[in-house]
Amino acid sequence: MLDSNKIIENPEIVKRNLEYEEQIKKIRKEVAEKFEQYNKTILYMTGDAPISILCLPTPIEKALLNYGCLRIYDLFNLDFTKVKGLGIARIRDLTARLDEFIAML
């Protein structure tokens, strides 16, 4: 660490340190923005995956396909109770698999 006498003697050091800190702040902001964009892209890409990636039992997958659900994002905001062929046990299994899939992200 510099003492106050050296700072007064060499203000260039202070200027360089301030410039360095500003550059670091800018880089951190850029990285955070890029990470947010990356995160959104990954979430979209995973939502676009076929429902077969969930490794669902055949009756559940067949019921979803018959209802018109082909992709993971088709399951978002879907009222599973309206899907013919899905009872309480199958809905529990489906939501558990969705939770596991989302937790992997």
C-alpha positions in Angstrom: 0.0 0.0 0.0 1.2 3.5 -0.7 1.5 6.1 2.0 0.0 9.5 1.5 3.4 11.1 0.8 4.1 8.9 -2.2 0.6 9.5 -3.6 1.2 13.3 -3.5 4.6 12.8 -5.1 3.2 10.6 -7.9 -0.4 11.5 -8.8 0.1 9.4 -12.0 -0.2 6.2 -9.8 -3.6 7.4 -8.5 -4.8 8.2 -12.0 -3.8 4.7 -13.3 -5.5 3.0 -10.3 -8.7 5.0 -10.9 -8.6 4.1 -14.6 -7.9 0.5 -13.8 -10.9 0.4 -11.4 -13.2 1.9 -14.0 -12.0 -0.7 -16.6 -12.8 -3.5 -14.1 -16.3 -2.1 -13.4 -16.9 -1.9 -17.2 -15.7 -5.5 -17.7 -17.9 -6.8 -14.8 -20.9 -5.0 -16.2 -20.3 -6.5 -19.7 -19.8 -10.0 -18.3 -23.0 -9.7 -16.3 -24.9 -8.6 -19.4 -23.4 -11.4 -21.5 -24.2 -13.9 -18.9 -27.8 -12.8 -18.7 -28.1 -13.1 -22.5 -26.5 -16.5 -22.4 -28.9 -17.6 -19.7 -31.9 -16.5 -21.7 -30.6 -18.3 -24.8 -30.0 -21.5 -22.8 -33.4 -21.5 -21.3 -35.0 -20.9 -24.7 -32.9 -23.7 -26.2 -33.8 -26.2 -23.5 -37.5 -25.3 -23.7 -37.3 -26.1 -27.4 -36.2 -29.7 -26.6 -38.6 -32.5 -27.4 -40.5 -34.0 -24.5 -38.8 -37.3 -25.1 -35.8 -35.8 -23.3 -37.7 -36.1 -20.1 -37.6 -40.0 -20.4 -41.3 -40.2 -19.5 -43.2 -43.5 -19.3 -44.9 -44.3 -22.5 -48.5 -43.6 -21.3 -47.5 -40.1 -20.1 -45.6 -39.3 -23.3 -48.4 -40.6 -25.5 -51.0 -38.6 -23.6 -49.0 -35.4 -24.0 -48.4 -36.1 -27.7 -52.1 -36.7 -28.3 -52.8 -33.4 -26.6 -50.4 -31.7 -28.9 -47.4 -31.2 -26.6 -44.3 -31.8 -28.7 -41.7 -29.6 -26.9 -40.8 -28.8 -23.3 -42.1 -25.3 -23.7 -45.5 -26.7 -24.6 -45.6 -28.0 -21.0 -45.1 -24.6 -19.4 -48.3 -23.1 -18.1 -50.2 -26.2 -19.2 -53.0 -27.4 -16.9 -52.1 -31.1 -16.7 -55.5 -32.0 -15.3 -57.0 -31.2 -18.8 -54.8 -33.7 -20.5 -56.8 -36.9 -21.1 -54.9 -39.9 -19.7 -53.0 -38.1 -17.0 -54.2 -39.0 -13.5 -52.8 -37.8 -10.2 -49.9 -40.4 -10.1 -48.9 -39.6 -13.7 -49.0 -35.8 -13.1 -46.8 -36.3 -10.1 -44.3 -38.3 -12.2 -44.4 -35.7 -15.0 -43.9 -32.7 -12.6 -41.0 -34.6 -10.9 -39.3 -35.2 -14.2 -39.8 -31.5 -15.2 -38.4 -30.4 -11.8 -35.3 -32.7 -12.4 -34.9 -31.3 -15.9 -35.1 -27.7 -14.8 -32.8 -28.3 -11.9 -30.1 -29.5 -14.3 -30.1 -26.1 -16.0 
